[in-house]
Amino acid sequence: MINVGVAGYGVIGQRLADGVALQGDMNLVGVADLAPTLSVRALKEKGMPYDLYLVEGADKSAFDALDIPVSGTFMDLVSKVDVMLDSSPGGVGAKNKELYEKAGVKAIFQGGEKNSVADVFFHGYANYEKGLGADYLKLTSCNTTGLMRSVDCLDRKYGVDRVAITIIRRVADPGDYHRGLTNALQMDKAPSHQAVDLMNIMPHIEATGILVHTPVTHGHIITVLAHGRNGKITKEQALEAFKEHDRIRVVRIEDGFLGNASLFRYARDLGNPRGDMYEIGLWEDSIVESGDNIMYAINIPQESVTIPETLDGVRACMRMQPDSKSGTAATNKYLGLGKWR
């Protein structure tokens, strides 16, 4: 049994904790945070299913005033685990790494940290083997994670040598206020970092992309134009590959999946906690041949999409499974992915 801790109990940290708790071969030792945020207050109201530890600088009296039980300090948590999943605010994880190094504990960082924080820039399908036994891994961003699932899916079955993407990016998470209210679309300079990140992990593929920020909160949508390395990939071939993938949910407009909000609502109707969906949605109706290219569109549930790949990271760095196929399969089994087919 692998002992795991979570640093930062926010948007990603809550979901990491839940994901670890579902893994039959991992033990969630506890979570750590700085202040009695709404997430921590909700944890208390739910009966404290996870032990809470306080990071340096936390005011314990603020937790005591709310009768929120505390199990110890951040270093108490670190001393009890084999690997830390660090979902602290950007930049904080790099500082935490110094503590992990002193304690001899492995760590996995989220996309908000710089790549230099880790030994391996990691994706569960695309380069699992590079993470085997590594001390520090860094996950790709939510958009890059979902994008690479779909590109890797085609690449493994048919071969892909170049892609061009357009990202329609949500501006903030549900419940966020820091981006303000706006009635505008905002362009980023090309190429988008997601295309660059894809080439970092899959250097055999040439990628470029454009990103547009949109004033919505429930998910990103990415269009992908992919070229087959070994010849044209047909619509039928692409659809066959996508339907076999446990982390890709193929949907149709005629069934009511009109866009990002439809997938978010469906996740809630399924009873998924917080309306989370681990898998990306891929519209069958969007798959189209364009000359020698295949084109399709995917939905990225930004709050939860990186959770499976983070758990893959635990399996890789702790050498729980020897390769991508067995590692991702174990994660998928415990998360219930692929059961809808």
C-alpha positions as CSV (number, residue, x, y, z in Angstrom):
1,M,0.0,0.0,0.0
2,I,1.4,3.3,-1.1
3,N,1.0,6.2,1.4
4,V,0.0,9.5,-0.3
5,G,-0.5,13.1,1.0
6,V,-2.0,16.1,-0.7
7,A,-0.7,19.6,-0.4
8,G,-3.3,22.3,-1.0
9,Y,-7.0,21.4,-0.6
10,G,-8.4,23.7,-3.3
11,V,-10.0,23.0,-6.7
12,I,-7.5,20.3,-7.7
13,G,-6.5,19.2,-4.2
14,Q,-10.0,18.1,-3.2
15,R,-10.3,16.0,-6.3
16,L,-6.8,14.5,-5.9
17,A,-7.8,13.4,-2.4
18,D,-11.0,11.9,-3.6
19,G,-9.1,10.1,-6.4
20,V,-6.5,8.7,-4.1
21,A,-9.2,7.5,-1.7
22,L,-10.8,5.5,-4.5
23,Q,-7.5,3.6,-5.3
24,G,-7.5,0.2,-3.7
25,D,-3.7,0.1,-3.6
26,M,-3.1,3.6,-2.2
27,N,-3.7,5.1,1.3
28,L,-4.6,8.8,1.7
29,V,-2.7,9.8,4.8
30,G,-4.1,13.4,4.8
31,V,-4.4,16.8,3.2
32,A,-2.7,20.1,4.1
33,D,-3.8,23.7,3.8
34,L,-3.2,27.2,5.1
35,A,-6.6,28.6,6.0
36,P,-10.1,27.5,6.8
37,T,-11.3,28.1,3.3
38,L,-14.8,27.1,2.1
39,S,-13.3,23.8,0.9
40,V,-11.9,23.1,4.4
41,R,-15.1,24.1,6.0
42,A,-17.0,21.7,3.8
43,L,-14.5,19.0,4.7
44,K,-15.4,19.5,8.4
45,E,-19.1,19.6,7.7
46,K,-18.8,16.3,5.9
47,G,-17.3,14.7,9.0
48,M,-13.6,15.1,8.2
49,P,-13.2,12.1,6.0
50,Y,-9.6,13.1,5.5
51,D,-7.1,14.2,8.2
52,L,-6.1,17.8,7.9
53,Y,-2.6,19.2,8.5
54,L,-1.5,22.8,8.6
55,V,1.3,24.3,6.4
56,E,3.8,26.8,7.8
57,G,2.2,30.2,8.5
58,A,-1.3,28.8,9.2
59,D,-3.2,30.2,12.2
60,K,-4.3,27.2,14.1
61,S,-6.6,29.4,16.3
62,A,-8.7,30.1,13.2
63,F,-9.3,26.4,12.8
64,D,-9.9,25.9,16.5
65,A,-12.5,28.7,16.5
66,L,-14.5,26.7,13.9
67,D,-14.0,23.3,15.7
68,I,-12.0,22.0,12.7
69,P,-9.8,19.2,13.9
70,V,-6.1,19.4,13.0
71,S,-3.9,16.3,12.9
72,G,-0.6,18.0,12.9
73,T,1.9,20.1,10.9
74,F,2.8,19.9,7.2
75,M,6.0,18.2,8.1
76,D,4.1,15.7,10.2
77,L,2.2,14.7,7.0
78,V,5.3,14.7,4.8
79,S,7.0,12.3,7.3
80,K,4.2,9.7,6.9
81,V,4.0,9.5,3.1
82,D,5.8,7.9,0.2
83,V,4.7,10.6,-2.2
84,M,3.2,14.0,-2.0
85,L,0.7,15.3,-4.6
86,D,1.4,19.1,-4.6
87,S,-1.5,21.2,-5.8
88,S,-0.4,24.4,-4.0
89,P,-0.7,27.7,-5.7
90,G,1.8,28.3,-8.5
91,G,5.3,28.8,-7.1
92,V,4.6,27.4,-3.7
93,G,5.2,23.9,-4.9
94,A,8.7,24.7,-5.8
95,K,9.3,25.9,-2.2
96,N,7.7,22.8,-0.9
97,K,10.1,20.7,-3.0
98,E,12.9,21.7,-0.6
99,L,11.0,20.1,2.2
100,Y,10.3,17.0,0.2
101,E,14.0,16.7,-0.7
102,K,15.0,16.9,3.0
103,A,12.5,14.3,4.0
104,G,13.4,12.0,1.1
105,V,9.8,12.0,-0.2
106,K,8.8,11.9,-3.9
107,A,6.4,14.5,-5.2
108,I,4.1,15.2,-8.2
109,F,3.3,18.8,-9.1
110,Q,0.5,20.2,-11.1
111,G,0.6,22.3,-14.3
112,G,0.9,25.6,-12.4
113,E,4.5,25.0,-11.5
114,K,7.4,25.5,-13.9
115,N,8.8,22.4,-15.7
116,S,12.1,22.9,-13.9
117,V,10.6,21.8,-10.6
118,A,10.5,18.1,-11.8
119,D,12.7,15.5,-13.3
120,V,10.0,14.5,-15.8
121,F,7.2,16.4,-17.5
122,F,4.7,13.6,-17.3
123,H,1.6,12.2,-19.0
124,G,0.2,8.8,-18.1
125,Y,-0.3,7.6,-21.6
126,A,2.3,9.4,-23.6
127,N,5.5,8.9,-21.5
128,Y,4.6,6.8,-18.4
129,E,7.8,4.8,-18.7
130,K,10.0,8.0,-18.3
131,G,8.4,8.5,-14.9
132,L,9.4,5.1,-13.6
133,G,11.2,5.5,-10.3
134,A,11.5,9.3,-10.8
135,D,11.6,11.4,-7.6
136,Y,9.7,14.4,-9.0
137,L,7.1,14.6,-11.8
138,K,5.1,17.5,-13.1
139,L,1.7,17.1,-14.8
140,T,0.7,18.8,-18.0
141,S,-2.1,21.5,-17.8
142,C,-5.7,20.5,-18.1
143,N,-5.9,21.4,-21.8
144,T,-2.7,19.6,-22.6
145,T,-3.7,16.5,-20.6
146,G,-6.9,16.0,-22.5
147,L,-5.4,17.0,-25.9
148,M,-2.6,14.5,-25.5
149,R,-5.0,11.7,-24.6
150,S,-6.7,12.1,-27.9
151,V,-3.5,12.6,-30.0
152,D,-1.8,9.7,-28.2
153,C,-4.8,7.5,-28.9
154,L,-4.5,8.1,-32.7
155,D,-0.7,8.0,-32.6
156,R,-0.6,4.6,-30.9
157,K,-3.0,3.0,-33.3
158,Y,-2.2,4.7,-36.6
159,G,0.8,7.1,-36.2
160,V,0.6,10.9,-36.1
161,D,3.3,13.3,-37.3
162,R,1.7,16.7,-36.9
163,V,-1.3,18.5,-35.3
164,A,-2.8,21.9,-35.4
165,I,-5.1,22.9,-32.5
166,T,-7.5,25.7,-31.6
167,I,-8.4,26.1,-27.9
168,I,-11.5,27.8,-26.8
169,R,-10.5,28.4,-23.3
170,R,-12.8,29.0,-20.3
171,V,-11.7,32.2,-18.5
172,A,-12.0,30.9,-14.9
173,D,-13.3,28.0,-12.8
174,P,-16.9,28.0,-11.5
175,G,-17.0,30.1,-8.3
176,D,-13.9,32.2,-9.2
177,Y,-14.2,36.0,-9.0
178,H,-10.6,37.1,-9.6
179,R,-10.9,37.3,-13.4
180,G,-13.9,39.7,-13.1
181,L,-16.9,39.9,-15.4
182,T,-16.3,40.4,-19.1
183,N,-18.0,40.4,-22.5
184,A,-15.1,39.8,-24.7
185,L,-12.9,37.2,-26.4
186,Q,-9.2,37.5,-25.8
187,M,-6.4,36.2,-28.1
188,D,-3.1,34.7,-27.0
189,K,0.1,34.8,-29.0
190,A,0.6,31.7,-31.1
191,P,1.7,29.0,-30.7
192,S,-0.1,28.2,-27.6
193,H,1.9,26.6,-24.7
194,Q,-0.3,23.5,-25.0
195,A,1.1,22.8,-28.5
196,V,4.7,23.4,-27.3
197,D,4.1,21.1,-24.3
198,L,2.8,18.4,-26.5
199,M,6.0,18.5,-28.5
200,N,8.0,18.4,-25.3
201,I,6.5,15.1,-24.4
202,M,5.9,13.7,-27.9
203,P,8.8,15.1,-29.9
204,H,8.0,13.0,-32.9
205,I,4.9,15.1,-33.5
206,E,5.1,18.7,-34.9
207,A,2.4,20.8,-33.2
208,T,1.1,24.3,-33.3
209,G,-2.0,26.1,-32.0
210,I,-4.1,29.1,-31.3
211,L,-5.8,29.9,-28.0
212,V,-8.9,32.1,-27.4
213,H,-10.1,33.0,-23.9
214,T,-13.9,33.0,-23.5
215,P,-16.1,34.4,-20.7
216,V,-17.4,31.0,-19.6
217,T,-16.5,28.6,-16.7
218,H,-17.6,25.1,-17.5
219,G,-14.8,23.5,-19.6
220,H,-12.6,24.2,-22.6
221,I,-13.2,23.0,-26.1
222,I,-10.3,22.1,-28.4
223,T,-10.5,21.4,-32.1
224,V,-7.7,19.2,-33.4
225,L,-6.4,18.8,-37.0
226,A,-4.2,15.7,-37.1
227,H,-2.1,14.2,-39.9
228,G,-1.4,10.5,-40.1
229,R,2.3,9.5,-40.2
230,N,1.6,6.3,-42.1
231,G,-1.2,7.6,-44.4
232,K,-4.6,9.1,-44.1
233,I,-6.6,8.4,-40.9
234,T,-10.3,8.0,-41.9
235,K,-13.3,9.1,-39.8
236,E,-14.2,5.4,-39.3
237,Q,-10.7,4.6,-38.0
238,A,-10.5,7.6,-35.7
239,L,-14.0,6.8,-34.2
240,E,-13.0,3.2,-33.6
241,A,-9.8,4.2,-31.7
242,F,-11.6,6.9,-29.6
243,K,-14.4,4.5,-28.6
244,E,-11.8,2.0,-27.3
245,H,-10.3,4.6,-24.9
246,D,-11.3,4.5,-21.3
247,R,-10.7,8.2,-20.8
248,I,-12.5,9.4,-23.9
249,R,-16.3,9.6,-23.8
250,V,-17.6,9.7,-27.4
251,V,-20.9,11.8,-27.5
252,R,-23.3,13.0,-30.1
253,I,-25.1,16.3,-30.6
254,E,-28.4,14.6,-31.5
255,D,-28.3,12.9,-28.0
256,G,-28.4,16.3,-26.3
257,F,-24.6,16.9,-25.9
258,L,-24.8,20.4,-27.4
259,G,-21.6,21.7,-25.8
260,N,-19.6,22.2,-22.6
261,A,-22.6,22.9,-20.4
262,S,-24.3,19.7,-21.5
263,L,-21.4,17.6,-20.4
264,F,-21.2,19.4,-17.1
265,R,-24.9,18.9,-16.5
266,Y,-24.7,15.2,-17.5
267,A,-21.9,14.7,-14.9
268,R,-24.2,16.2,-12.2
269,D,-27.1,14.0,-13.4
270,L,-24.8,11.0,-13.0
271,G,-24.3,12.0,-9.4
272,N,-20.6,12.6,-9.8
273,P,-19.2,14.7,-6.9
274,R,-19.0,18.4,-7.8
275,G,-20.2,17.5,-11.3
276,D,-16.7,16.2,-12.1
277,M,-15.9,14.1,-15.2
278,Y,-12.5,12.5,-15.4
279,E,-12.9,11.7,-19.1
280,I,-12.8,14.2,-22.0
281,G,-15.9,14.4,-24.2
282,L,-15.3,13.9,-27.9
283,W,-18.1,14.7,-30.4
284,E,-18.7,12.0,-33.0
285,D,-20.4,14.7,-35.1
286,S,-17.1,16.7,-35.1
287,I,-14.9,14.0,-36.7
288,V,-14.4,14.9,-40.3
289,E,-11.8,14.2,-43.0
290,S,-10.1,17.3,-44.4
291,G,-7.8,16.3,-47.3
292,D,-5.2,14.1,-45.7
293,N,-6.1,15.2,-42.2
294,I,-8.6,14.1,-39.6
295,M,-10.3,16.8,-37.6
296,Y,-12.3,16.5,-34.3
297,A,-13.4,18.5,-31.2
298,I,-13.0,17.6,-27.5
299,N,-14.4,19.0,-24.3
300,I,-11.9,19.5,-21.4
301,P,-13.4,19.3,-17.8
302,Q,-10.7,21.5,-16.4
303,E,-11.2,20.9,-12.7
304,S,-10.9,17.1,-12.8
305,V,-9.3,16.0,-16.1
306,T,-5.7,15.8,-14.6
307,I,-6.7,13.6,-11.7
308,P,-6.3,10.2,-13.5
309,E,-2.9,11.2,-15.0
310,T,-1.7,12.3,-11.5
311,L,-2.6,8.9,-10.1
312,D,-0.7,7.4,-13.1
313,G,2.2,9.4,-11.9
314,V,2.0,7.8,-8.4
315,R,2.1,4.4,-10.1
316,A,5.0,5.3,-12.2
317,C,7.3,7.0,-9.7
318,M,6.6,4.3,-7.1
319,R,7.0,1.5,-9.8
320,M,3.6,0.1,-8.9
321,Q,3.1,-1.0,-12.6
322,P,5.9,-1.3,-15.2
323,D,4.3,0.4,-18.2
324,S,1.6,2.7,-19.4
325,K,-0.8,0.0,-20.4
326,S,-0.9,-1.6,-16.9
327,G,-0.5,1.6,-15.0
328,T,-3.4,3.5,-16.7
329,A,-5.5,0.4,-16.6
330,A,-5.2,0.2,-12.8
331,T,-6.1,3.8,-12.3
332,N,-9.1,3.5,-14.7
333,K,-10.3,0.4,-12.8
334,Y,-10.5,2.2,-9.5
335,L,-12.0,5.3,-10.9
336,G,-14.6,3.4,-12.8
337,L,-13.5,4.7,-16.2
338,G,-14.8,3.0,-19.3
339,K,-17.8,1.5,-17.5
340,W,-20.3,3.5,-19.6
341,R,-19.4,1.5,-22.7
